[in-house]
Amino acid sequence: MPDDTTTLFYAGEMASLAALQTTCNTDEMNIERNLQSLDTVLNSGQKVTEAVYKATDPDKLGGLTITEGTSGGAFTGKAFILTQPKNVVVSR
């Protein structure tokens, strides 16, 4: 069965949740996949935010809102903002 996910890594120095939100919305439109998860990981020793995107209906792309928190939304995850881990809520 083919893998219908795409994993992207965002620098741990991301300036703000607003910058992450813009990046994720732009990437959804560019790769035509829906954001499914965010997590903080180390990649080659560097702090990065791992974003997993999954194939979906193209009409359901974009429109993400990412806020700090631990409950609600489409899903919760973690992201590095200015190298500090943050709990995030992703909504559509």
N, C-alpha and C positions, 0 to 999 in steps of 0.2 A: 504494500500500500504506500503510495507516495506521501512524503511529508508535506503538509500544507501550511507549515509554520515558517516564519522568518524571524531570526533573532538579531537584534541590533544592540550595540553598546554605546552609551552616551557617557561622555567624560564626567568624572566625579566633581569637576569644578563648575558644573552647570550653575549659572548665576542665580536662578530663581525658579519657583514652581511655574511661573508664567512662561519662562523660557522653555521649560520642559514641556509644558502644555502645547506651545506653538510648534515645537519640534515634533512631538508625537502626532499632532493633527496634520502637519505637513507630510510626515512619513507615511501616515495612513493613505493619504491621497496619492503619493508617489509610488508606493509599492502595492496599492490596492488590496490591503489587508487590514484587519481590525485589531487594535491593541487588545491583548488578552491578559498580560501581566507585566508588572514592574518589580524588580528585585535588586538589592544591592549585592554586588559580587566583586571579587578580585579577578582581574584579567591581566595576566603577565605582571602581577604584583601591583597593579594600579587599581584604585577604587573606581568602579564604573557602575552605572545603572543599566541593568539588562532589561531590554524591552522585547517581549515576545508578541509577534503579530501572527494572525491566522487568517486564511482565506475566508472571504465572506461576500455577501451581496454588496456590489459597489455602491448601491444607494444608501448604505448604512455607514459610510466612511466620514470621518471628520466630526466636528461638534463635541469633542472631548472637553471636559472641565476637570482639572486636577487641583485638588486642595489638600491641605494638611489635615490628617485625621486618621481614625482607626475603624470607622464603621460607616455603612451606607454605600450609596453609589452602585455602579455596575460591578466593581471589585475594589479591594484594598490591596496595597502593595507597599514597597519601600523604594526610595530613590535617594541618591546623593545630591545634595544641594550645597554648593561651596564646600565640598568634601565631607559634609556632615550628613549622617543618615537621617532621613525623615520618613515617617509613616504617611502614606498618601491614600486618598480616596479618588477613584476615577469614575466620573459620571458621564452620561451622554445626554 
